[in-house]
Amino acid sequence: MLSSNQRQQEYNAHQKAVYIAILLKDGDELTTAYIAQLTGITWDGAEYMMVMISGVLPILKVEGKWKWIE
């Protein structure tokens, strides 16, 4: 797996969204701030990305953390 710095530099926006979705599917619960840190985007950009992917995947923000809902 790539380091956080490598992900920020080498992944495009779509790949970053998929990476985060995989983490959530694997059971991680992530704050928007942590998603921003992992992907190298702003907090606003991370929140927007999560809102957009939650429209097509069973992802919800519950008590400040994004999680995959089965």
Summary of the structure (lengths in Angstrom):
residues: 70
radius of gyration: 11.0
end to end distance: 25.5
largest distance: 31.7
contacts: 184
relative contact order: 0.19
helix: 57%
strand: 13%
